[in-house]
């Protein structure tokens, strides 16, 4: 088992397979920055699925038990089901998930499940059509996302919802989403608006704290806290008292959880990041392509053993060039 300098084990690998997305959400990929002229990664620079499988296999042998495929929007990269099948075959992997905005999910859900995917997390920031359209930045309709969610459930995939809440933007959607999820047995997790990257215009006054969100939900539902299901769980979960279902809150801003962070992130072109708020990654693409697996293993071990990141606990002006969330998948 690999541990870093704060004795945190490596258990979770997040794999970005593209930096492109078909949404332009303001908290992640605002259109005025990521417009028609934006220079995304050249396709020839992206890791191949075979290269991703090899690296994932190495870190699984070092203790990783959960792998999540992300983007950008992973479903826009051709053949994503092939990668899922390759990852699902890794011995020792307990959980294989994918994060998506859901617009393309209906057409991919069955193939993903048959390829070995266990579950999907769908980003859904509003049920109201106008609010949803405004937040995704491209006028995408919420019905397509809801259809994708329904198809995923019918195929046997586990489904969770992630909702980023911004003051003055979509806090009015908290209770409608809680009701919607409760009726369908789908957990909804509300995320405090985070200062990831340098382009989303983050300001503390736009953060709706988890405590405030809990108070909003408690106006209608009686909640009781649920113990973490595993070490490093980031969501503070609550069940509806006396009935099934639960809701969660991710509190990176007001109640940081760096002390339990066990995640390593791989960018689409082969850089490893040990923190969502990192400024720089470790480029392992050429080493991966060289075929020198023993050297690569030593480098991977060194990256994690030397890790000291705890940005959210130290939040301040120190970081000035943080990597964008769309680049490493959140």
C-alpha positions in Angstrom: 0.0 0.0 0.0 1.4 3.4 -1.0 1.0 6.3 1.5 1.9 9.9 1.1 3.7 12.2 3.6 0.4 12.7 5.5 -0.1 8.9 5.6 -3.0 9.0 3.1 -3.2 5.8 1.0 -3.6 5.7 -2.7 -7.0 4.1 -3.4 -8.7 6.1 -6.2 -7.6 6.9 -9.8 -9.5 9.4 -11.9 -8.8 9.2 -15.6 -9.6 12.1 -18.0 -9.9 10.8 -21.5 -10.6 14.2 -23.2 -10.4 17.9 -22.3 -13.3 18.7 -24.6 -16.9 19.1 -23.6 -20.2 19.8 -25.3 -21.3 22.0 -22.4 -20.0 25.4 -21.4 -20.9 25.5 -17.7 -19.7 28.8 -16.1 -18.3 27.1 -13.0 -16.1 24.8 -15.1 -15.7 25.9 -18.8 -17.1 29.4 -19.4 -17.8 30.1 -23.1 -16.0 33.4 -23.2 -12.7 31.5 -22.4 -13.4 28.1 -24.1 -14.8 29.6 -27.3 -14.5 28.5 -30.9 -10.9 29.5 -31.0 -9.8 27.7 -27.9 -6.8 25.4 -28.4 -7.8 22.0 -27.0 -5.3 19.2 -26.9 -4.4 17.8 -30.3 -5.9 14.3 -30.7 -2.5 12.8 -31.4 -1.3 14.0 -27.9 -4.0 12.0 -26.1 -3.1 8.7 -24.4 -4.4 5.7 -26.3 -6.8 3.4 -24.5 -4.0 0.8 -24.4 -1.7 3.2 -22.6 -4.4 4.2 -20.1 -5.0 0.5 -19.4 -1.3 -0.1 -18.8 -1.0 2.8 -16.3 -4.2 1.9 -14.6 -3.1 -1.7 -14.2 0.1 -0.5 -12.5 -1.7 1.7 -9.9 -4.3 -1.0 -9.3 -1.4 -3.4 -8.4 -0.2 -0.7 -6.0 -3.5 -0.5 -4.1 -6.0 1.5 -6.2 -9.4 0.0 -5.9 -11.6 2.6 -7.6 -11.3 4.0 -11.1 -13.4 6.7 -12.5 -13.5 7.8 -16.2 -14.0 11.5 -16.7 -13.3 14.3 -19.1 -14.2 17.0 -20.2 -17.2 14.9 -21.3 -16.0 11.3 -21.7 -18.8 10.2 -23.9 -17.7 12.4 -26.8 -14.5 10.4 -27.2 -15.0 7.6 -29.7 -14.9 4.0 -28.4 -15.3 4.8 -24.7 -17.0 1.5 -24.2 -13.8 -0.3 -25.4 -11.8 1.5 -22.6 -14.4 0.5 -20.0 -14.1 -3.1 -21.1 -10.3 -3.0 -20.8 -10.4 -1.4 -17.3 -13.1 -3.8 -16.1 -10.8 -6.7 -16.7 -8.1 -5.4 -14.3 -7.7 -7.8 -11.4 -8.1 -6.2 -8.0 -10.4 -3.3 -9.2 -13.5 -3.1 -7.1 -15.4 -0.2 -8.5 -15.5 1.3 -12.1 -17.5 4.5 -12.6 -17.9 7.3 -15.1 -18.9 10.9 -14.7 -20.9 12.5 -17.5 -23.2 15.5 -18.2 -25.8 12.9 -19.4 -26.7 14.4 -22.7 -25.3 11.4 -24.6 -25.9 8.8 -21.9 -29.1 7.3 -23.3 -27.3 6.1 -26.4 -24.3 4.7 -24.5 -25.8 3.4 -21.3 -26.5 -0.2 -22.3 -23.1 -0.6 -24.1 -21.3 0.8 -21.0 -23.1 -1.6 -18.7 -22.3 -4.6 -20.9 -18.7 -3.5 -21.1 -18.4 -3.8 -17.3 -19.2 -0.3 -16.0 -20.7 -0.3 -12.5 -22.2 3.1 -12.1 -22.4 6.7 -13.5 -22.4 10.0 -11.8 -24.5 12.6 -13.8 -24.0 16.3 -13.4 -27.4 17.9 -13.1 -27.5 21.4 -11.8 -31.2 22.2 -12.3 -34.5 20.6 -13.3 -36.0 24.0 -14.4 -35.5 24.2 -18.1 -34.5 27.9 -18.1 -32.0 27.6 -15.3 -30.5 24.4 -16.7 -30.1 26.0 -20.2 -28.5 29.1 -18.8 -26.1 27.1 -16.6 -24.9 24.6 -19.3 -24.1 27.5 -21.7 -25.2 25.8 -24.9 -29.0 25.6 -24.5 -29.0 21.9 -23.9 -32.4 20.6 -22.8 -32.8 18.9 -19.4 -35.1 16.3 -20.9 -32.2 14.6 -22.7 -30.3 14.3 -19.4 -33.3 12.9 -17.6 -33.8 10.3 -20.5 -30.1 9.3 -20.1 -30.5 8.8 -16.4 -33.7 6.7 -16.9 -31.9 4.6 -19.5 -28.9 4.1 -17.2 -31.1 2.9 -14.4 -33.1 0.5 -16.6 -29.8 -1.0 -17.8 -28.8 -1.8 -14.3 -26.2 0.9 -13.8 -25.9 2.6 -10.4 -26.8 6.3 -10.7 -25.8 9.3 -8.6 -26.4 13.0 -9.3 -23.9 15.8 -8.7 -25.2 19.4 -8.4 -22.9 22.4 -8.1 -24.8 25.2 -6.3 -24.1 28.9 -6.9 -25.7 31.6 -4.9 -28.0 33.7 -7.1 -27.9 31.0 -9.9 -29.6 27.7 -8.8 -30.1 27.5 -5.1 -33.8 27.5 -5.8 -33.3 24.1 -7.4 -32.1 22.3 -4.2 -35.5 21.2 -3.0 -36.9 20.2 -6.4 -33.8 18.0 -7.0 -34.1 16.5 -3.5 -37.8 15.6 -4.2 -37.0 14.3 -7.6 -34.1 12.1 -6.4 -36.1 10.8 -3.4 -39.0 9.7 -5.6 -36.7 7.8 -7.9 -34.3 6.4 -5.3 -31.4 8.3 -6.8 -28.9 10.0 -4.4 -28.3 13.7 -5.1 -25.1 15.3 -3.9 -24.9 19.0 -3.6 -21.4 20.5 -4.1 -20.2 23.8 -2.8 -19.0 26.1 -5.7 -15.2 25.6 -5.7 -12.3 27.8 -6.7 -10.9 25.2 -9.2 -8.8 26.6 -12.0 -8.5 30.3 -13.0 -11.5 30.9 -15.3 -14.7 30.4 -13.4 -14.7 33.8 -11.6 -15.0 32.2 -8.2 -15.9 34.4 -5.3 -16.6 33.4 -1.7 -19.9 35.2 -1.7 -21.2 32.9 -4.4 -20.7 29.8 -2.2 -23.8 28.4 -0.7 -22.4 26.5 2.3 -23.4 22.9 3.0 -24.8 23.9 6.3 -27.1 26.4 4.5 -28.1 23.7 2.0 -28.9 21.2 4.8 -31.1 23.8 6.5 -33.0 24.3 3.2 -33.6 20.6 2.8 -34.6 20.3 6.5 -37.4 22.7 6.0 -39.2 19.8 4.2 -37.5 16.6 5.2 -36.2 15.2 8.5 -32.6 14.2 8.0 -30.3 11.9 10.0 -26.5 11.6 9.4 -25.1 8.5 7.8 -21.7 7.1 8.7 -19.1 7.1 5.9 -19.3 4.0 3.8 -15.5 3.9 3.3 -12.3 5.8 4.1 -11.9 8.9 2.0 -15.6 9.4 1.2 -16.0 13.0 0.3 -19.8 13.4 0.6 -21.4 14.0 4.0 -24.4 11.8 3.6 -27.9 12.0 5.3 -30.8 9.7 5.0 -34.4 10.7 5.1 -35.5 9.8 8.6 -37.9 6.9 8.8 -37.8 6.2 5.0 -35.4 5.2 2.3 -33.2 7.3 0.2 -30.4 9.8 1.0 -28.9 13.1 0.1 -25.2 14.2 0.3 -23.2 17.4 0.5 -19.6 18.0 -0.7 -18.0 20.6 1.5 -14.6 21.4 -0.1 -14.8 25.1 0.8 -16.4 25.3 4.3 -15.4 21.9 5.7 -12.3 20.6 3.8 -11.6 16.9 3.7 -8.0 16.9 2.5 -7.1 14.6 5.5 -8.8 11.7 3.8 -8.0 12.4 0.2 -6.8 9.3 -1.6 -7.1 10.3 -5.2 -4.7 10.5 -8.1 -5.7 12.1 -11.3 -4.5 11.3 -14.9 -5.0 14.0 -17.6 -5.9 13.0 -21.1 -2.4 13.5 -22.4 -0.6 11.7 -19.6 0.0 14.1 -16.7 -0.6 13.0 -13.1 -2.0 15.4 -10.6 -2.1 14.7 -6.8 -4.6 17.5 -6.1 -7.7 19.0 -7.8 -6.2 22.4 -7.1 -2.7 21.6 -8.4 -0.7 24.0 -10.5 1.5 21.4 -12.2 1.3 17.7 -13.0 3.9 15.0 -13.5 4.3 14.1 -17.2 4.5 10.4 -17.5 3.5 10.0 -21.2 6.9 9.5 -22.7 7.9 7.2 -19.9 4.7 5.2 -20.4 5.4 5.0 -24.2 9.0 4.0 -23.6 7.9 0.6 -22.3 10.2 0.8 -19.3 7.6 -0.4 -16.8 10.0 -0.8 -13.8 11.1 2.9 -14.1 7.5 4.0 -14.4 6.5 2.0 -11.3 9.3 3.7 -9.3 8.2 7.1 -10.6 4.5 6.4 -9.7 5.6 5.4 -6.2 7.7 8.5 -5.8 4.9 10.8 -6.9 2.6 9.5 -4.3 5.2 9.0 -1.5 6.2 12.6 -1.9 2.7 14.0 -1.9 1.9 16.8 0.6 -1.1 18.5 -1.0 -3.9 19.9 1.2 -5.0 23.0 -0.7 -8.6 23.2 0.7 -7.3 23.2 4.3 -4.8 25.9 3.4 -7.0 27.9 1.0 -5.6 31.3 0.3 -3.8 33.4 -2.3 -0.8 31.1 -2.6 -1.9 29.3 -5.7 -2.0 31.5 -8.8 -2.2 29.1 -11.8 -4.4 26.2 -10.8 -5.2 23.5 -13.4 -8.7 23.8 -14.9 -11.4 21.3 -13.7 -12.3 20.5 -17.3 -8.8 19.3 -17.9 -8.6 16.8 -15.1 -12.2 15.9 -14.6 -13.1 17.3 -11.2 
